[in-house]
Amino acid sequence: MSSLFRAALLSSRSSLLASLAPTTRSTLSARPLAQPHPPGIVRALSCARQSNLVMAAAQPESSSSAGAKISQPEWQIPQKQVPEPELKMYNSLTRSKVPFVPKKGRTVTWYNCGPTVYDASHMGHARNYVTQDIIRRILRDYLGYDVHFVMNITDIDDKIIIKARHSHLVRQFRAQHPQLTKPLLQTIQDAWSAYFAKNLERFAPPVPPQEQQGGLVDQAEKARAGEAGFEEIARLRQDAAWLKTASEKEPKFGMWFSALDRSRQAQVAAAMSLAASDSSPEAASNLIDASEDVLAAFLDKQFGSTVTDPAVFRDTAAYWETQFFNDMKRLHVEPPTTLTRVSEYVPEIVTFVQQIIDRGYAYAEGLDADKKNVWFDTRAFDGAKSSDGSFDHSYAKLQPWSKGNRELLEEGEGSLSTSTTATAGKRAASDFALWKSSKPGEPAWPSPWGPGRPGWHIECSVMGSAVLGETMDIHSGGVDLMFPHHDNEIAQSEAHHGCRQWVNYFLHTGHLHIEGLKMSKSLKNFISIDEALERFTARQLRMSFLLQPWHGRMDFKQSALGEVKNAEAAFNNFFVGIKAKVAEAKALGDGYSDGQHHYGDKEKALMQSLEDAQHAFRLAMCDSFDTPKGMEVLLDLVSRANVYEKSHEKRADVNLGVLTAVARYTGDMLKMLGLGEGAALSAASDLGWGVADDSVDGASAVNKEELLLPYLRALSTFRDAVRKLARSGAPASDYLKLSDALRDNDLVDLGVALEDTEDGKALVKLVPAAQLQAAKREKEAAAAEKAARKAQAAEQARLKRLENLEKGRTAPEQLFRTAEYSEWDERGIPTKDKEGADLAKKRRKNLEKDWDKQTKLHKDFLDAQASGEIQ
Ligand SMILES: [Zn+2]
């Protein structure tokens, strides 16, 4: 853009004047300030102008008849003064920032590990998915890549199987026990004992020897021992140090304890109900509700294998998937371009696994010939020559030092992987399941190895390859997935495709801690997305993530939210102020120009700040999406704009064009990062390109009515009151009171702030009504406090005065009539002391002084008494 053209765009009254004129002008500056041309159009217009010049220059040549060829002077290619930043991203495959080279032009293929859907999403999910969403938006909306973002839903998983079976069995149990009965209570007590023995018994102190000798053989005695043990634990956990050790040793301690505690209290209540012959359905369901956790595990052990209806598992996953996407929508996380579900890719998974077996990197083994597990052979794969001999395969590229970590490996195999059938055929501890043979009570799909289901890691290899091909540019997920999940995905895929590098850039979002601690249900610092959104807005949550490096560990602290709220307020105030000024300028139309361009040093400096900020922001985004730096740049720019604005004494001297340019850029970047709300948000996520507002259209007429009537009503009521005052000949102060009431009451409730200014014309701002009402309440409270203070001071002054008046109650002639003296003169001033001796001259003088003083006080007193001030 030429500097001339920029000046035309950004000045000034003259362009504003042109833009606000009702007639269409042919010049480039004729554009409404509030809706500038998108950059593309500006460029096109600018080019059109240039091409006119070119055509004008070309004409003489083509029409020249003299034969002498006139050529254009030599054009020079410009020299770059500031290099364009190159995008680098932090790659877990190198643990460093490396240049980003997508394989196919500006197309980026990206696979992100999605959620396992069996429970409510929490803040850890929020951080992970919001962060991916931010990076995706930067790549697409800022850096101009075409991103194909694939995400999976893990809807086949041991956790889902267990959760689905549990809720199904409890539901069934509930239907079988509509009334409170002794057998019902007995079953719950048995379930309670089993749960205690399995989970908490080891925390109880050892049973004293004499009780052991008694023999804890029968069930009732065992139950009694369990109860005694539980009581002992309940006592011990009062000690904070003991509780801390127990929770560190077993993070689920708190969860187990509260499940047992809840059930136990309900059992006591149920026993009392039974004693009072209350067998109501309500009593039964109270007992079952409070005992769900202990009961579910108990029922599953007995009847888990009878759950065979696939719908049970499907429904649980479908329910939580819907919840997950609802949560994502509320967090303004865009849905993936392509969504894949494991349950829909089982045939592809079977083929994929077979191929790995065929290549010699997996084996099928099992207890039965027709029920086999398939294991990935890590030892065969690690270090194996590729088929063309050009490279060696390598296992655990992301975290090679975790290769033998049994705990991590077992966790990766799933909660149902501990039985002998589940581990059957496994040759090495580091091998992992590609296909699991299903037991009764577990969903199953047909395969060459018998009925079974996919292992956890294989799904991402298969679905990523099915949608994106043999390799991909970016793969992402939470940092806790790095090993074994992502390392196993890489190994499977590279074994299957025979390729060297299945993923080029592996991005891992950092952990989230709450108030310095790992989030966990038992530590009571577990925050679901629901709860988080009750306390903060989606924008505040996203801003808190943007203010932290995306791959670092983040500590979510209530106290740190202050920083977020300050930043939010800084942007809000800036935008509200500018929007009000633009609206005002629009309303003023031609009258707004004073014939000056108002583009001096201050304006140039602010434009320079904008350019610097744009460059710094780009550097930050290209520096592995350094959003904390980016936010800092934008906040700094806003504060410079505020300083610029305040540097003018008169509002009319502020160059609105320059300020608008800053506001537009800042707003665009914030929206780009996903911080838009309301219309700004839906503009980005709605399909299509919206419709022009057509006021004749019925639907928008209704909207108009809804929108405008409250404002029109306020205006009309105000008019009525003005007319009434005029008719009654009211004084000017009544009119002022009326306009204050309009500003402070009616408009506040409508979300309109009127700011009185030096020129007598109020600045109109649109601010959320709740915010204005809160400010009004604050102002009223401050005024009430001031009045109270004033009243208190007045009361103190009154008491003080009464005290002084009281001193004057005694008449001066009575003042010295005490036993201290024996003779007085006619005014009542003593002349002799009690022994009858004359008073010394000096003493007399002092007494006279006191007498004079009392005379004055007494006069005041008498006056006050006469006026009724004192009795
Ligand atoms: Zn995955």
Residues whose N, C-alpha, C, O or C-beta is under 5 A from the ligand:
A	BS01	ZN	C113 C460
